[in-house]
Amino acid sequence: MDNCDPIGTPMETKDKLDLDKKGTLVDAMKYQSMIGALMYLTSSRPDIVHATCLCARYQAQPTEKHLKEVKRIFRYLRGTVNMGVWYTKDFGFELTGFSNAD
């Protein structure tokens, strides 16, 4: 992924990710490892949470379609290396989150 072309969005806007039962299966361990790395990054990169969670649904039987979407997220990250939330340890930092439970 070092030489990949960066991309502007982590996921296609009109592309719906589905189970893809007829697709070619890929190595599930590699796919799970990639999803795990992305999940780790979601604490400082909230812009990839939605796309990562959609891809994480298909860890049991990932296909080439799913792997392509995960690689798209990595291409997006390649182009946006300097973005993210920065948590400082020197100052009193208090993070407040809100949720709508309707």
Backbone as JSON Lines, residues from 0, in Angstrom:
{"i":0,"aa":"M","n":[0.82,-1.2,0.0],"ca":[0.0,0.0,0.0],"c":[0.86,1.27,0.0]}
{"i":1,"aa":"D","n":[2.18,1.12,0.09],"ca":[3.06,2.29,0.09],"c":[2.96,3.09,-1.21]}
{"i":2,"aa":"N","n":[2.75,2.41,-2.31],"ca":[2.74,3.08,-3.61],"c":[1.33,3.27,-4.17]}
{"i":3,"aa":"C","n":[0.33,3.14,-3.35],"ca":[-1.04,3.26,-3.83],"c":[-1.42,4.72,-4.07]}
{"i":4,"aa":"D","n":[-2.42,4.9,-4.91],"ca":[-2.95,6.24,-5.15],"c":[-3.93,6.59,-4.04]}
{"i":5,"aa":"P","n":[-3.76,7.74,-3.39],"ca":[-4.71,8.15,-2.35],"c":[-6.09,8.4,-2.95]}
{"i":6,"aa":"I","n":[-7.09,8.29,-2.12],"ca":[-8.47,8.46,-2.55],"c":[-9.16,9.41,-1.57]}
{"i":7,"aa":"G","n":[-10.2,10.12,-2.01],"ca":[-10.81,11.17,-1.21],"c":[-11.82,10.75,-0.18]}
{"i":8,"aa":"T","n":[-12.41,9.56,-0.33],"ca":[-13.44,9.1,0.62],"c":[-13.14,7.67,1.04]}
{"i":9,"aa":"P","n":[-13.49,7.3,2.28],"ca":[-13.19,5.94,2.74],"c":[-14.1,4.87,2.12]}
{"i":10,"aa":"M","n":[-15.23,5.3,1.54],"ca":[-16.17,4.33,0.97],"c":[-16.99,5.01,-0.12]}
{"i":11,"aa":"E","n":[-17.4,4.23,-1.11],"ca":[-18.27,4.76,-2.15],"c":[-19.58,5.21,-1.53]}
{"i":12,"aa":"T","n":[-20.11,6.3,-2.01],"ca":[-21.35,6.83,-1.41],"c":[-22.57,5.99,-1.79]}
{"i":13,"aa":"K","n":[-22.6,5.42,-2.98],"ca":[-23.77,4.66,-3.41],"c":[-23.56,3.16,-3.37]}
{"i":14,"aa":"D","n":[-22.38,2.74,-3.0],"ca":[-22.06,1.32,-2.97],"c":[-22.58,0.69,-1.68]}
{"i":15,"aa":"K","n":[-23.39,-0.34,-1.8],"ca":[-23.88,-1.05,-0.62],"c":[-23.1,-2.35,-0.49]}
{"i":16,"aa":"L","n":[-22.54,-2.55,0.66],"ca":[-21.78,-3.76,0.93],"c":[-22.76,-4.84,1.39]}
{"i":17,"aa":"D","n":[-22.7,-6.0,0.75],"ca":[-23.61,-7.09,1.12],"c":[-22.8,-8.37,1.33]}
{"i":18,"aa":"L","n":[-23.51,-9.46,1.58],"ca":[-22.87,-10.73,1.92],"c":[-22.06,-11.3,0.76]}
{"i":19,"aa":"D","n":[-22.49,-11.11,-0.48],"ca":[-21.76,-11.56,-1.67],"c":[-21.45,-13.06,-1.6]}
{"i":20,"aa":"K","n":[-22.49,-13.89,-1.6],"ca":[-22.34,-15.35,-1.49],"c":[-21.63,-15.98,-2.68]}
{"i":21,"aa":"K","n":[-21.68,-15.35,-3.83],"ca":[-21.08,-15.93,-5.04],"c":[-19.66,-15.44,-5.28]}
{"i":22,"aa":"G","n":[-19.16,-14.56,-4.46],"ca":[-17.81,-14.01,-4.64],"c":[-16.72,-14.99,-4.25]}
{"i":23,"aa":"T","n":[-15.51,-14.7,-4.7],"ca":[-14.35,-15.53,-4.38],"c":[-13.89,-15.22,-2.97]}
{"i":24,"aa":"L","n":[-13.78,-16.27,-2.15],"ca":[-13.35,-16.1,-0.76],"c":[-11.87,-15.72,-0.71]}
{"i":25,"aa":"V","n":[-11.52,-14.91,0.3],"ca":[-10.13,-14.52,0.54],"c":[-9.71,-15.03,1.91]}
{"i":26,"aa":"D","n":[-8.46,-14.88,2.24],"ca":[-7.91,-15.34,3.52],"c":[-8.57,-14.57,4.67]}
{"i":27,"aa":"A","n":[-9.35,-15.27,5.47],"ca":[-10.1,-14.63,6.56],"c":[-9.17,-14.07,7.63]}
{"i":28,"aa":"M","n":[-8.06,-14.74,7.91],"ca":[-7.14,-14.25,8.93],"c":[-6.51,-12.91,8.52]}
{"i":29,"aa":"K","n":[-6.14,-12.79,7.27],"ca":[-5.57,-11.54,6.78],"c":[-6.62,-10.43,6.84]}
{"i":30,"aa":"Y","n":[-7.84,-10.76,6.43],"ca":[-8.93,-9.78,6.46],"c":[-9.21,-9.32,7.89]}
{"i":31,"aa":"Q","n":[-9.26,-10.26,8.82],"ca":[-9.52,-9.93,10.22],"c":[-8.39,-9.07,10.79]}
{"i":32,"aa":"S","n":[-7.17,-9.35,10.38],"ca":[-6.04,-8.56,10.84],"c":[-6.15,-7.12,10.34]}
{"i":33,"aa":"M","n":[-6.56,-6.95,9.1],"ca":[-6.73,-5.61,8.54],"c":[-7.86,-4.86,9.25]}
{"i":34,"aa":"I","n":[-8.96,-5.54,9.53],"ca":[-10.08,-4.94,10.24],"c":[-9.64,-4.55,11.65]}
{"i":35,"aa":"G","n":[-8.86,-5.4,12.31],"ca":[-8.37,-5.1,13.65],"c":[-7.51,-3.84,13.67]}
{"i":36,"aa":"A","n":[-6.66,-3.69,12.66],"ca":[-5.82,-2.49,12.58],"c":[-6.68,-1.25,12.38]}
{"i":37,"aa":"L","n":[-7.71,-1.37,11.55],"ca":[-8.61,-0.23,11.33],"c":[-9.41,0.1,12.58]}
{"i":38,"aa":"M","n":[-9.85,-0.92,13.3],"ca":[-10.59,-0.69,14.55],"c":[-9.73,0.05,15.56]}
{"i":39,"aa":"Y","n":[-8.46,-0.28,15.61],"ca":[-7.53,0.41,16.5],"c":[-7.44,1.9,16.13]}
{"i":40,"aa":"L","n":[-7.45,2.18,14.85],"ca":[-7.33,3.56,14.38],"c":[-8.59,4.39,14.6]}
{"i":41,"aa":"T","n":[-9.73,3.75,14.79],"ca":[-10.98,4.51,14.91],"c":[-11.02,5.41,16.14]}
{"i":42,"aa":"S","n":[-10.17,5.17,17.13],"ca":[-10.16,6.04,18.31],"c":[-9.62,7.42,17.98]}
{"i":43,"aa":"S","n":[-8.75,7.51,16.99],"ca":[-8.22,8.81,16.6],"c":[-8.69,9.25,15.21]}
{"i":44,"aa":"R","n":[-9.39,8.38,14.51],"ca":[-9.87,8.71,13.17],"c":[-11.37,8.39,13.07]}
{"i":45,"aa":"P","n":[-12.23,9.25,13.63],"ca":[-13.67,8.97,13.59],"c":[-14.26,8.99,12.19]}
{"i":46,"aa":"D","n":[-13.51,9.5,11.21],"ca":[-14.01,9.54,9.84],"c":[-14.04,8.17,9.17]}
{"i":47,"aa":"I","n":[-13.39,7.17,9.75],"ca":[-13.4,5.83,9.15],"c":[-14.26,4.83,9.92]}
{"i":48,"aa":"V","n":[-14.93,5.29,10.97],"ca":[-15.7,4.37,11.82],"c":[-16.8,3.67,11.02]}
{"i":49,"aa":"H","n":[-17.59,4.42,10.3],"ca":[-18.73,3.83,9.57],"c":[-18.26,2.8,8.54]}
{"i":50,"aa":"A","n":[-17.29,3.16,7.73],"ca":[-16.8,2.24,6.7],"c":[-16.16,1.0,7.32]}
{"i":51,"aa":"T","n":[-15.41,1.19,8.4],"ca":[-14.76,0.05,9.06],"c":[-15.79,-0.9,9.66]}
{"i":52,"aa":"C","n":[-16.8,-0.36,10.3],"ca":[-17.84,-1.21,10.91],"c":[-18.64,-1.97,9.85]}
{"i":53,"aa":"L","n":[-18.88,-1.35,8.71],"ca":[-19.57,-2.07,7.63],"c":[-18.74,-3.24,7.13]}
{"i":54,"aa":"C","n":[-17.44,-3.03,7.0],"ca":[-16.56,-4.1,6.54],"c":[-16.38,-5.18,7.61]}
{"i":55,"aa":"A","n":[-16.46,-4.79,8.88],"ca":[-16.26,-5.75,9.97],"c":[-17.38,-6.78,10.05]}
{"i":56,"aa":"R","n":[-18.51,-6.49,9.46],"ca":[-19.63,-7.44,9.48],"c":[-19.31,-8.74,8.76]}
{"i":57,"aa":"Y","n":[-18.39,-8.7,7.83],"ca":[-18.16,-9.84,6.94],"c":[-16.84,-10.54,7.22]}
{"i":58,"aa":"Q","n":[-16.43,-10.58,8.48],"ca":[-15.16,-11.2,8.85],"c":[-15.2,-12.72,8.77]}
{"i":59,"aa":"A","n":[-16.37,-13.32,8.88],"ca":[-16.46,-14.78,8.88],"c":[-16.15,-15.36,7.51]}
{"i":60,"aa":"Q","n":[-16.7,-14.75,6.45],"ca":[-16.47,-15.23,5.08],"c":[-16.24,-14.06,4.15]}
{"i":61,"aa":"P","n":[-15.07,-13.42,4.26],"ca":[-14.82,-12.26,3.4],"c":[-14.54,-12.68,1.95]}
{"i":62,"aa":"T","n":[-15.0,-11.88,1.03],"ca":[-14.75,-12.13,-0.39],"c":[-13.87,-11.02,-0.95]}
{"i":63,"aa":"E","n":[-13.54,-11.13,-2.22],"ca":[-12.7,-10.11,-2.86],"c":[-13.38,-8.74,-2.82]}
{"i":64,"aa":"K","n":[-14.69,-8.72,-2.89],"ca":[-15.44,-7.46,-2.83],"c":[-15.21,-6.76,-1.49]}
{"i":65,"aa":"H","n":[-15.24,-7.53,-0.4],"ca":[-15.03,-6.97,0.92],"c":[-13.58,-6.5,1.09]}
{"i":66,"aa":"L","n":[-12.64,-7.3,0.59],"ca":[-11.23,-6.93,0.68],"c":[-10.95,-5.65,-0.1]}
{"i":67,"aa":"K","n":[-11.61,-5.51,-1.23],"ca":[-11.45,-4.29,-2.03],"c":[-11.9,-3.06,-1.25]}
{"i":68,"aa":"E","n":[-12.99,-3.17,-0.5],"ca":[-13.49,-2.05,0.31],"c":[-12.53,-1.72,1.45]}
{"i":69,"aa":"V","n":[-11.95,-2.74,2.07],"ca":[-10.98,-2.51,3.15],"c":[-9.74,-1.81,2.6]}
{"i":70,"aa":"K","n":[-9.3,-2.25,1.44],"ca":[-8.14,-1.61,0.83],"c":[-8.45,-0.16,0.46]}
{"i":71,"aa":"R","n":[-9.7,0.12,0.11],"ca":[-10.09,1.5,-0.19],"c":[-9.93,2.38,1.06]}
{"i":72,"aa":"I","n":[-10.28,1.84,2.22],"ca":[-10.11,2.6,3.46],"c":[-8.62,2.9,3.69]}
{"i":73,"aa":"F","n":[-7.77,1.91,3.44],"ca":[-6.33,2.13,3.58],"c":[-5.82,3.17,2.58]}
{"i":74,"aa":"R","n":[-6.37,3.17,1.38],"ca":[-5.99,4.18,0.38],"c":[-6.43,5.57,0.86]}
{"i":75,"aa":"Y","n":[-7.59,5.65,1.47],"ca":[-8.06,6.92,2.02],"c":[-7.12,7.39,3.13]}
{"i":76,"aa":"L","n":[-6.72,6.47,4.01],"ca":[-5.81,6.82,5.09],"c":[-4.46,7.28,4.55]}
{"i":77,"aa":"R","n":[-4.03,6.7,3.46],"ca":[-2.76,7.09,2.84],"c":[-2.78,8.56,2.43]}
{"i":78,"aa":"G","n":[-3.93,9.03,1.96],"ca":[-4.04,10.41,1.52],"c":[-4.35,11.4,2.62]}
{"i":79,"aa":"T","n":[-4.72,10.9,3.8],"ca":[-5.12,11.79,4.9],"c":[-4.32,11.49,6.16]}
{"i":80,"aa":"V","n":[-3.03,11.29,6.01],"ca":[-2.16,10.92,7.12],"c":[-2.15,11.98,8.22]}
{"i":81,"aa":"N","n":[-2.24,13.23,7.87],"ca":[-2.13,14.3,8.85],"c":[-3.46,14.67,9.51]}
{"i":82,"aa":"M","n":[-4.5,13.94,9.24],"ca":[-5.8,14.21,9.87],"c":[-5.99,13.29,11.07]}
{"i":83,"aa":"G","n":[-6.86,13.7,11.98],"ca":[-7.19,12.85,13.12],"c":[-7.39,13.65,14.39]}
{"i":84,"aa":"V","n":[-7.84,12.97,15.42],"ca":[-8.03,13.57,16.72],"c":[-6.77,13.34,17.53]}
{"i":85,"aa":"W","n":[-6.28,14.39,18.17],"ca":[-5.04,14.3,18.93],"c":[-5.37,14.4,20.41]}
{"i":86,"aa":"Y","n":[-5.03,13.38,21.18],"ca":[-5.26,13.36,22.62],"c":[-3.95,13.71,23.32]}
{"i":87,"aa":"T","n":[-3.93,14.84,24.0],"ca":[-2.71,15.24,24.69],"c":[-2.67,14.66,26.09]}
{"i":88,"aa":"K","n":[-1.49,14.38,26.59],"ca":[-1.36,13.84,27.94],"c":[-0.94,14.9,28.94]}
{"i":89,"aa":"D","n":[-0.54,16.07,28.48],"ca":[-0.04,17.12,29.36],"c":[-1.14,17.98,29.99]}
{"i":90,"aa":"F","n":[-2.27,18.06,29.36],"ca":[-3.35,18.93,29.83],"c":[-4.5,18.1,30.36]}
{"i":91,"aa":"G","n":[-5.32,18.71,31.21],"ca":[-6.52,18.04,31.7],"c":[-7.52,17.91,30.57]}
{"i":92,"aa":"F","n":[-7.62,16.75,30.01],"ca":[-8.46,16.52,28.84],"c":[-9.69,15.72,29.26]}
{"i":93,"aa":"E","n":[-10.85,16.23,28.95],"ca":[-12.08,15.53,29.28],"c":[-12.89,15.34,28.02]}
{"i":94,"aa":"L","n":[-13.14,14.1,27.67],"ca":[-13.89,13.77,26.46],"c":[-15.33,13.47,26.85]}
{"i":95,"aa":"T","n":[-16.27,14.14,26.21],"ca":[-17.68,13.92,26.48],"c":[-18.33,13.41,25.21]}
{"i":96,"aa":"G","n":[-19.08,12.34,25.3],"ca":[-19.78,11.79,24.16],"c":[-21.28,11.79,24.39]}
{"i":97,"aa":"F","n":[-22.02,11.89,23.32],"ca":[-23.47,11.88,23.37],"c":[-24.01,10.81,22.44]}
{"i":98,"aa":"S","n":[-25.15,10.26,22.82],"ca":[-25.77,9.23,22.01],"c":[-27.28,9.43,22.0]}
{"i":99,"aa":"N","n":[-27.88,9.18,20.86],"ca":[-29.32,9.25,20.74],"c":[-29.86,7.82,20.78]}
{"i":100,"aa":"A","n":[-30.62,7.5,21.78],"ca":[-31.07,6.12,21.98],"c":[-32.51,5.89,21.52]}
{"i":101,"aa":"D","n":[-32.98,6.69,20.57],"ca":[-34.35,6.51,20.08],"c":[-34.48,5.24,19.3]}
